[in-house]
Amino acid sequence: MDNPTPHASNEPDETSGGRPISRKGLLKAAIVASAAPLLAGGGVALARDAASAGNGPLAPTPQCDDGDDTTPPQMEGPYFKPNSPRRTSLVTPGTPGVPLTVSGYVFGRACRPIPGALLDFWQADTNGSYDMARYAFRGHQFTGPDGGFSLTTVVPGLYPGRTRHLHVKAQAPGGRILTTQLYFPGEPRNNTDALFDPELLMTVRNVGNGRQGTFDFVLDVAQTPGPTDPPTDPPTEPGTSWESGTSYRAGDRVTYGGVAYRCLQAHLAMPGWEPPQVPALWERG
């Protein structure tokens, strides 16, 4: 799809592994904090949430300083078709298969969301077959003003030689096209598929009789970092102890473990985000 179409294109969790909390994830928390539903455990519904609240150091990158490399590309494969219909659902009420929703955000290299980004999805049906005659299980959409997207489909079946996967092309307005694939955690064939890349694992959880997957794309798009939130007026006093469940603004000051910290960006505090653990949110002083 080098030239996108004119109008285009009570259950256990399965997660992508113990990724540390990134600045991108924290920025997304700020995007959705005012309206996002909370999970049963009380945390903001981040795309990398369930196993991402790790306590390890944040690996720096030149652009984001938070371990958020651009999403790696993958081969297109033989079954892409241009000019897919614009739609966010690839199924009808009678479509066989395990229901699947995939949602997330598209970011640039400064970890800011990209509105109006093109996402063109295609996949196998529940039996592992691709439709080349029409446009079944194919469709494109654009991210919203907050850079978010949502896709309704079914879990793809197994194609010979491959693990379960979704294909996608992602493109910022006027930018280069990223062609890649998304994978499911816990699949036995992940270990034998030569194309499988753990960096492209979705976070997946079982919900009712279906599954919910989340993934955030980071495109190779230069961005100017946005202004930080205005500090609380007046800022909290340094003697205030950090507490989970408190909404903090940039400039707020707290103490934790006898050490003073200053808030770097607005967020809702939650377990695992204690000031020493998230230097993207708090600095000493």
C-alpha positions in Angstrom: 0.0 0.0 0.0 2.6 2.5 -1.0 -0.2 4.8 -2.2 -3.0 4.6 0.3 -6.6 4.8 -1.0 -8.1 8.3 -1.2 -10.5 7.5 1.6 -8.2 5.1 3.4 -7.5 2.0 4.7 -13.1 -12.9 36.5 -10.6 -14.1 33.5 -6.8 -14.5 33.6 -4.7 -12.1 31.6 -2.1 -12.9 29.0 0.4 -10.2 28.5 3.4 -9.4 26.4 5.9 -9.6 29.3 7.5 -7.4 32.0 8.1 -4.2 30.1 8.9 -1.2 32.3 6.5 1.7 32.4 7.5 4.1 29.6 7.0 7.8 29.1 4.7 7.0 26.2 2.6 4.9 28.4 2.4 7.6 31.0 1.5 10.2 28.3 -1.3 7.9 27.2 -2.5 7.6 30.8 -2.8 11.4 30.8 -4.7 11.3 27.5 -7.3 8.9 28.8 -7.3 9.8 32.5 -10.3 12.0 32.4 -12.5 9.5 30.6 -10.9 6.0 30.6 -12.6 3.2 32.5 -10.7 1.6 35.3 -9.8 -2.1 35.3 -11.1 -4.4 38.0 -7.8 -3.9 39.8 -8.2 -0.1 39.8 -5.6 0.8 37.3 -5.9 3.0 34.2 -6.5 0.8 31.1 -3.1 1.2 29.5 -2.2 -0.8 26.4 0.9 -2.1 28.2 -0.6 -2.2 31.7 -1.1 -5.7 33.1 2.5 -6.7 33.3 4.1 -3.4 32.5 4.3 -2.0 36.0 7.8 -3.3 36.4 10.3 -1.9 38.8 13.3 -2.0 36.5 15.2 1.0 35.1 13.9 2.8 32.0 16.1 2.1 29.0 16.9 5.4 27.3 16.5 6.0 23.5 17.6 9.2 21.8 14.1 10.5 21.1 11.9 9.5 24.0 14.4 8.5 26.7 11.9 5.7 27.8 12.6 2.6 25.8 10.0 3.3 23.1 11.8 2.4 19.9 9.8 2.8 16.7 7.6 -0.2 15.9 9.7 -2.7 13.9 8.6 -3.5 10.3 7.7 -6.9 8.9 7.1 -8.3 5.5 3.8 -7.6 3.8 3.2 -11.2 2.7 1.4 -12.4 -0.3 -2.2 -11.6 0.7 -2.4 -7.8 0.9 -5.0 -6.1 -1.3 -5.1 -2.3 -1.8 -8.3 -0.2 -1.6 -9.8 -1.9 1.4 -13.1 -0.5 2.7 -13.0 2.1 5.4 -14.5 0.5 8.6 -13.6 -0.3 12.2 -15.4 -3.7 12.2 -14.4 -6.6 10.0 -17.3 -8.8 11.2 -21.1 -9.1 11.1 -23.3 -10.7 13.9 -23.1 -14.1 12.2 -19.3 -14.2 11.6 -17.8 -17.4 13.0 -14.8 -17.2 15.3 -13.7 -16.0 18.7 -14.6 -12.3 19.0 -11.5 -10.0 19.2 -11.1 -6.3 19.7 -7.8 -4.6 19.2 -7.3 -1.0 20.4 -4.4 1.3 21.2 -2.7 4.5 20.1 -0.3 5.7 17.4 2.6 7.8 18.6 5.5 9.7 17.0 9.1 9.7 18.1 8.5 12.4 20.8 5.8 10.1 22.3 3.0 12.4 21.2 -0.2 10.9 19.7 -0.7 11.2 16.0 -4.3 12.0 15.0 -5.5 11.1 11.5 -3.0 8.3 11.1 -4.0 5.6 8.6 -4.2 2.0 9.8 -5.0 -0.7 7.2 -5.7 -4.2 8.7 -6.0 -7.6 7.0 -6.0 -11.1 8.4 -7.0 -14.7 7.9 -10.5 -15.9 9.0 -11.0 -18.3 11.8 -10.1 -21.2 9.5 -6.8 -19.6 8.5 -7.9 -18.6 5.0 -7.4 -15.2 3.3 -10.1 -13.8 1.1 -8.6 -12.6 -2.2 -11.8 -12.4 -4.2 -13.4 -9.7 -2.0 -12.6 -7.8 1.1 -13.5 -10.1 4.0 -11.4 -9.4 7.0 -9.9 -6.3 5.4 -10.4 -2.7 6.3 -8.8 0.6 7.0 -9.5 3.4 9.5 -7.9 6.6 10.8 -6.9 7.4 14.4 -9.0 9.9 16.3 -7.9 13.3 17.7 -6.2 11.5 20.6 -4.3 9.1 18.3 -6.5 6.2 19.3 -8.0 3.4 17.3 -10.2 0.3 17.8 -10.8 -2.7 15.6 -13.5 -5.3 15.9 -12.8 -8.7 14.4 -12.2 -12.4 15.3 -9.1 -14.2 16.4 -7.4 -15.3 13.1 -6.9 -19.0 12.4 -3.6 -20.7 11.9 -2.1 -20.4 8.4 0.3 -23.2 7.4 3.8 -22.4 8.7 2.7 -19.3 10.6 1.6 -18.5 14.1 -1.5 -16.4 14.7 -1.0 -12.8 13.5 -2.7 -9.7 12.2 -1.3 -7.6 9.3 -1.3 -3.9 9.4 0.0 -0.9 7.5 0.4 2.3 9.5 1.0 5.8 8.1 1.1 9.2 9.6 -0.5 11.9 7.4 2.1 12.6 4.7 4.5 10.1 6.3 6.1 6.9 5.2 4.2 3.6 5.5 5.1 1.1 8.2 4.2 -2.5 7.2 4.2 -4.9 10.2 2.4 -7.7 12.0 0.9 -8.1 15.4 1.2 -11.3 17.5 -0.6 -13.1 20.3 1.2 -14.1 23.5 1.2 -17.7 24.6 0.9 -19.2 21.1 2.9 -22.5 20.7 3.8 -21.5 17.2 5.5 -18.3 18.3 8.6 -20.5 19.0 8.7 -21.9 15.5 7.6 -19.0 13.3 10.7 -17.5 11.7 9.0 -14.1 11.3 7.7 -13.8 14.9 9.1 -10.8 16.8 8.3 -10.4 20.6 8.4 -6.7 20.2 5.2 -7.0 18.2 3.3 -8.9 20.9 -0.1 -7.5 21.8 -1.3 -7.4 25.4 -4.3 -9.8 25.4 -6.9 -10.6 28.0 -9.9 -12.9 28.0 -13.2 -11.1 28.4 -16.4 -13.2 28.4 -16.4 -15.4 25.3 -14.0 -13.1 23.5 -10.6 -11.5 23.8 -9.3 -8.0 24.0 -5.9 -7.0 22.6 -4.0 -3.7 22.9 -1.0 -2.4 21.0 0.6 1.0 20.6 2.4 1.9 17.4 5.4 4.3 17.4 6.0 5.7 13.9 9.3 7.2 12.7 7.8 10.7 12.7 9.7 13.7 14.2 7.8 15.7 16.7 8.4 18.7 18.9 7.7 17.7 22.5 4.5 19.3 23.8 4.4 21.7 26.7 4.1 20.2 30.1 0.9 20.6 32.1 0.8 23.9 34.1 1.8 23.3 37.7 -0.8 23.1 40.4 -1.4 26.6 41.9 -0.2 26.6 44.6 2.0 23.5 44.3 1.7 20.9 47.0 4.1 21.4 49.9 7.2 19.1 50.0 6.0 17.6 53.3 3.0 16.0 51.6 3.4 12.2 51.5 2.9 10.4 48.2 -0.4 8.4 48.1 -1.8 6.0 45.6 -5.1 7.2 44.1 -4.1 10.9 44.2 -4.2 13.0 41.1 -1.0 14.9 40.8 -0.2 17.8 38.5 3.2 18.9 37.1 5.0 20.9 39.8 3.5 19.1 42.8 5.9 18.1 45.5 5.7 15.0 47.7 7.9 12.9 50.0 8.4 9.2 49.7 10.7 7.1 51.9 12.0 10.3 53.4 13.0 11.8 50.0 11.4 14.8 48.3 10.2 14.5 44.8 8.7 17.0 42.2 6.0 15.8 39.7 7.1 16.2 36.1 3.7 15.5 34.4 0.1 15.1 35.5 -1.1 11.6 36.3 -3.3 9.5 38.7 -1.0 7.7 41.1 -1.4 4.0 41.4 0.5 1.0 42.9 3.8 0.4 41.0 4.2 4.1 40.2 5.9 5.2 43.4 8.3 8.1 42.7 11.5 6.1 42.9 10.1 3.7 40.3 9.0 6.1 37.6 11.6 8.8 36.8 9.4 9.8 33.8 6.9 11.1 36.4 9.0 12.2 39.4 12.4 13.8 39.9 14.2 14.3 43.2 14.2 17.7 44.6 
